[in-house]
Amino acid sequence: MALEHAILVSLLEKPGSGYELARRFERSIGYFWTATHQQIYRVLKRMEDDGWVDARVVPQQGRPDKKEYSVADLGRAALSSWLHDPIEPESVRHDLAVKIRGAAFDDPAALIREVERHRQAHHDRLARYLAGEARDFAAPGASAAGPQGPPDAERELQHVVLRGGIAYERMMIDWLDDVLATLAGFGPDR
């Protein structure tokens, strides 16, 4: 996936300035696709030049005017084309897994602190995902159907991606707990 596609999705969900887009990346879509503020601004400029996004100047009181971006027809067509193209399943590159295997040739117990650090990072990310789910999807697992009709596709698909992130973080914590239990067996008593 290119950053352009992540930006298009975010702007289709809600038009906004480069700053607002960067904040959204930090808060939601960035859980699965990260980008720096500089990358976002650089790509937005290119997308505007290519006709994928439109920008309008929004006057602000006491602050410089801001540019608010929205998806143009060319951008929507580019996203649609990308959505219909097949992609290959991602291959896992996991540095920590290689370190764990390599620990067999050194002191396995010396890796405990590093694994604990990774476990804490996954625990913290899981807590952010769960807080986001509680904030944005008040009743986990509940349908986003409105009183008049079918489920809201945008909301349901955002939630299913978030649930995938929650499941992944829980799986990683379980696996890291298993790794820690295994490494503990190689402590100084053995």
Secondary structure, DSSP 8 states (H G I E B T S, - for coil): --HHHHHHHHHHH--B-HHHHHHHHHHTGGGTS---HHHHHHHHHHHHHTTSEEEEEE--TTS--EEEEEE-HHHHHHHHHHHHS---------HHHHHHHHGGGS-GGGGHHHHHHHHHHHHHHHHHHHHHHHHHSSSTT-----TTSS--HHHHHHHHHHHHHHHHHHHHHHHHHHHHHHHHTTSTT-
